[in-house]
Amino acid sequence: MARKFFIGGNWKCNGTLEEVKKIVSMLNEAEIPSENVVEVFVSPPFVFLPLVESLLRPDFQVAAQNCWVRKGGAFTGEISAEMLVNLGIPCVILGHSERRSLLNESDEFVGDKVAYALSVGLKVIACIGETLQQRESGSTMAVVAAQTKAIAEKVSNWANVVLAYEPVWAIGTGKVATPGQAQEVSLKLTQLSSQDLITRTLHWHACYTRAPVFKLDSVIDNFCLCENAISTTISCQLYLYHLILFS
């Protein structure tokens, strides 16, 4: 299977109607490699999903930032996976570190959410990653293994899953994970694959960075982002999620 890069921007809880329109306009004008080389997604807040889906160029995907663990019902404030499908949203981010830490989403709960979202036809960007305390205590590998295993216990077909490694300690701190640190986690996940915790072979493009225009980093064979392309009127942090392809 040829390598294919996957890059996306999580807009989190940011933006106004006008700011979102401006961001979409800039993205629509951006020059990037073909879909055979890279998949691109953006993940606006839920209230902007229909607008972005209707205005964004067709070669970019739109992803929701979360969805509920089961079919809709008496769950005030939640968004069901079926609602996203009804809106024509193809993809959802699940298990983001902020939801794990602020809303106490457990590994098992994230695993259940991933399985349910897949069952209704959504693609899933499943997030894993360690905190600074966990890294400094030497438990990074145990943490990402447990997070991945909790998903693998509920998911048998990984064709529509991208596993996104995000070092939590590098979010908003000014610290940046090195390619070596990302490769270290990649190796661990490859080992998990050989132990049948994941039933598919893993191919990992490892890098972590922020910001906006696409270029190829020939040193570590991945896509990085350069300065000065996304408007600073919105905290639109773009992350290069580390792609794991399952073959």
Secondary structure, 3 states (H helix, E strand, C coil): CCCCEEEEEECCCCCCHHHHHHHHHHHHHCCCCCCCCEEEEEECCHHHHHHHHHHCCCCEEEEECCCCCCCCCCCCCCCCHHHHHHHCCCEEEECCHHHHHHCCCCHHHHHHHHHHHHHCCCEEEEEECCCHHHHHCCCHHHHHHHHHHHHHCCCCCCCCEEEEECCHHHCCCCCCCCHHHHHHHHHHHHHHHHCCCCCCCEEEECCCCECCEEEEECCCCEEEEECCCCCCCCCCCEECCCEEEEC
